[in-house]
Amino acid sequence: MKQKDYIEMENRLGAHNYKPLNAVLSKGEGVWVWDVEGNKYLDCLSAYSAVNQGHCHPKIREAMVEQLQKLTLTSRAFRNDQLAPFYEEICELTNSHKVLPMNSGAEAVESVIKTVRKWGYEVKGVPEDQAEIIVCEENFHGRTITIVSFSTDPTARAGFGPYTPGFKIIPFGDAEALEKAITPNTVGFMVEPIQGEAGVKIPTAGYLKKCKEICTKHEIVLILDEIQTGLGRTGKMLAEEHDGIEADLTVVGKALAGGFYPVSAVLSNTEVMSVLQPGEHGSTFGGNPLACAVARASLKVLVEEGMVENAFNMGEYFVGQLKQIKNPLIKEIRGRGLMIGVEFNPEAGGARQYCEKLQEKGLLCKETHDNIIRFAPPLIITKDIIDWAVERIQSVIGT
């Protein structure tokens, strides 16, 4: 079939909850993908950072195939020989004490909400059903009913009520607003180190450190959603390292499986995670042997192949090259590691048009919040490929 045939079939039979670019992809390798008609593209989205290691990384694929032939699922009714090694390796890599394995990022966020509320009642002494969690404006933590209940994005939220109570919303990047919002019933503060869906919004240096100090002072759990920022994307294994802190709870996902399988995890200190007892929370697929084997390989190649360091170096180079592009309609170019946003003034007419033109030139990226293009290629990208990309970006958005 031709691309138009796939697109027609998808539009006819599928729910219309996405507005993808019209490239029907059928193959991926490293930083490159190909559509069904053989056209080759540079992937500058990395499946929203799920393929940090590059498409179809051979060592992750090998680990997956090997485990597929042994054991794929036991449920948590029984133990498996991949779970404990996964715990040990991810704890050592992230300096965590406890791990709760789940599947999707949203499922891990829901797990955090449950865990922190329970900690608030049993440890902090908050009255039952009164726990509050503080979040930030323009957050993106997932799509479940509870998560959209504290979203400020009308598209994500409108029409899905009634909403789950227990959340307070403050401006992102404002530590003073956090302190003012705290009450005796506050149990946690959940924040993205960099807001990806909001357009790669980067707080000022020291913001997370100040938030950590405030949370410690008021006996509040600091929760970092590192589903997009974690596992090398920003040039550090975890984005919290830029501020020299350790969160009480950290949520990771996406790149935890290198694009091969849905795997997420809640990383925690012992005190908070210890409130969960048998039967109180679980997942049939969370922590399954196939997921753990894939996650172990995904983490291993990040470290052994220097992908985190490459993200730091190539990110600096990419941003530097982009900032040389001249266009009065560009409002700002910002980034940390290989998490980069190019924001246009509203009079530019939206970022979608540029993404469509870049597709024609062999580069795939995606607009966010109407006026922002996000560039987030796999962490294995090289300087030569960045030069190739910038030449095409210049031809589309430069003047």
Protein Blocks (a to p, Z undefined) as FASTA:
>chain_A
ZZklmmmmmmmmmcckbccdfddcfbdehjbccdfkopacddfklnnolamnoghifklm
mmmmmmmmmombgbjmbccfklmmmmmmmmmmnopabdcddfbfmlmmmmmmmmmmmmmm
mmnopaehiaccdddehiafbjbfklmmmccbfklmgopaccdehiacddehiaklmmmm
pcfklcbdcddfbafknoopacdehklmmmmmmmmmnopacdddfklmgghlnopablkl
mnopacfbdcdehjlnnopaccddddddfklmmmpcghiaccfkgopaklmmmmmmmmmm
mmmnommmmmmmmmmmmmmmmmmpgcfklmbdcdehjadcddddfklopaklmmmmmmmn
opacddeehiaccddddfkbcfklmmmmmmmmmmmmmZZ
